[in-house]
Amino acid sequence: MFEEEIELGDLVEVIEYGEVMKSMKWTHRLAKRLDDSRSEFYQASRAGLRPEITFAIHDFEYSNEEYVRHDGNEYSIVRAAKRGGLRELVCTAKVGASNG
C-alpha cells in the first residue's frame, strides 16, 4: 500500500556561532500517492492554490510538517486532512523552489 518514498520537512531554528539560523529538517516516510479529487481541486483554486499531488501517510507519522519532498521536487502542504488512521497531505509546488 505505501510504496512512495517521501520526506516531510519543517523549518527549525538552530544556533550556529551564536547566530539563530533557520534550517530545514527532513524526515523520511513511506506514503501512498492518491488521485486528487475534483472537489479538492475546486476548494484549493478558490484559495488561489493549485493542488498538484496528494499523499496518504499514517496519522501517527505526521507532526504538522509544512513541506513534502518527492522525486527531487519540493511541495508545500496546503491541507492535511485526517481520514481514520491516515493523514491525506494535499500539496502544491513550493514557491521559490526549483522543481525539476
N, C-alpha and C positions, 0 to 999 in steps of 0.2 A: 504494500500500500504506500509506504513512504519511501519513494525512490529518488527524489530530487535532493541534492545537497545544496543547502543554502547557508548563509551566515546572517545572523541577526546582529545589528550594530546599534551602539548608543554612544553619545558623546560623554566622556568622563573628564573631570579636571584632575590633572596631575601637577605636582610641583617639581620643576627641574631648575636647578641652580637658583633657587629662591624665587622663581617666577611661576605663576599659575598659567599652565598651558592646557588647552583642550586637545584631547586625543580620542580617536575612535577605537572602541573596544568591540571586537568581533567574536561571536560565539557560533560554532558550527552546530547545525541541526539537520535532521532529515525531515523532509516535507513531502506533501503530495501537491502537485500542481492542479489547480481547479480551473474550469472554464468560467470566465466572467459572465455573470448573469445580466440579462438586459436591464433589469431594474437597478442593479448596482451601477451600471454604466450611466443611466439617466440621473441617478442620485448624485453621482460624482460630477457629471457635467454641469448640473445646476450649481455646484460649488466651485466651478471653474477648473476642475481636475479631470484628467483622463486616465482611468484605471487601465493598466497595461498587463498586469499579471496578478494572479491570486494564488496563494499557497495556504494549505492547511497543515498545522502542526498540533502536537498535543498541548492542551491548555497549560499544563504544569511547566512546560518548557518556555513559556512566554513571560517576560518580565517588563512589559511596557517599552520594549525597544522601539526605536523610531525608523530604523533603516533595515533593508534587506540587500544582500549581495548574492547574485546568482549568475553563473556563466560569465563573469567579468563585468557585469552591469550592476549599477547601484540604483536602488529604488527607495522612495520614501513610503512609509506605511501610512495610508490615508484613513484606514479603518481596520480595526482588529475585533471582529465580531466573535463572540463566544457561541459555539454551537455544540451543546452537550459537553463532551470531554475534549473537544477540538477548539482551536482558535483559527479563524479564517483571516488571513492577512491580505488585504486588498492594497496593491502597490501601484505607484506611478513613478515615472522617471524622476530621479533625484535632480533637482535644479542645480546646475553648476557642475554636475558630474560628467565625465567624458565616458559615455556609454558606447561601447563597441568601437 
